[in-house]
Amino acid sequence: QVQLVESGGGLVLPGGSLRLSCAASGSGFSFYVVGWYRQPPGKQRELVASMTPGGSINYEDSVKGRFTVSRDNAKNTVYLQMNSLKPEDTGVYYCTARRPLLSPYWGQGTQVTVSS
């Protein structure tokens, strides 16, 4: 069993930055695929970024060059650095972690609002 605790969301001006953190409990963190999803208001949840245990990363097209996902296995923590934020980045952001072939664990979600 894995529990995920997110932090770092909030209100930010367009062009600003936020860093989301996700602290994971449980063992074997280095073997999990980790990532971030978001759900904009009135829209479906979408994958923002993910990272495999081997370090392979993928990003949703609209965040490429602006967002960076990283992990610190020693701290069992996943990060999402978000730069040059746009209003369309607004949404609830969720941290995920999963073993290959298994259903993911989800964090509680944290609100990110980009508005002037």
Secondary structure as the mmCIF struct_conf table of DSSP 4:
data_model
#
loop_
_struct_conf.conf_type_id
_struct_conf.id
_struct_conf.beg_label_comp_id
_struct_conf.beg_label_asym_id
_struct_conf.beg_label_seq_id
_struct_conf.end_label_comp_id
_struct_conf.end_label_asym_id
_struct_conf.end_label_seq_id
STRN STRN1 LEU A 4 SER A 7
STRN STRN2 GLY A 10 VAL A 12
TURN_TY1_P TURN_TY1_P1 PRO A 14 GLY A 15
STRN STRN3 LEU A 18 ALA A 24
BEND BEND1 GLY A 26 SER A 27
HELX_RH_3T_P HELX_RH_3T_P1 PHE A 29 PHE A 31
BEND BEND2 TYR A 32 TYR A 32
STRN STRN4 VAL A 33 GLN A 39
TURN_TY1_P TURN_TY1_P2 PRO A 41 GLY A 42
BEND BEND3 LYS A 43 LYS A 43
STRN STRN5 GLU A 46 MET A 51
TURN_TY1_P TURN_TY1_P3 PRO A 53 GLY A 54
STRN STRN6 ILE A 57 TYR A 59
HELX_RH_3T_P HELX_RH_3T_P2 ASP A 61 VAL A 63
TURN_TY1_P TURN_TY1_P4 LYS A 64 ARG A 66
STRN STRN7 PHE A 67 ASP A 72
TURN_TY1_P TURN_TY1_P5 ASN A 73 ASN A 76
STRN STRN8 THR A 77 MET A 82
BEND BEND4 SER A 84 SER A 84
HELX_RH_3T_P HELX_RH_3T_P3 PRO A 87 ASP A 89
STRN STRN9 GLY A 91 ARG A 98
TURN_TY1_P TURN_TY1_P6 PRO A 100 LEU A 101
BEND BEND5 LEU A 102 LEU A 102
HELX_LH_PP_P HELX_LH_PP_P1 SER A 103 PRO A 104
STRN STRN10 TYR A 105 TRP A 106
STRN STRN11 THR A 110 VAL A 114
#
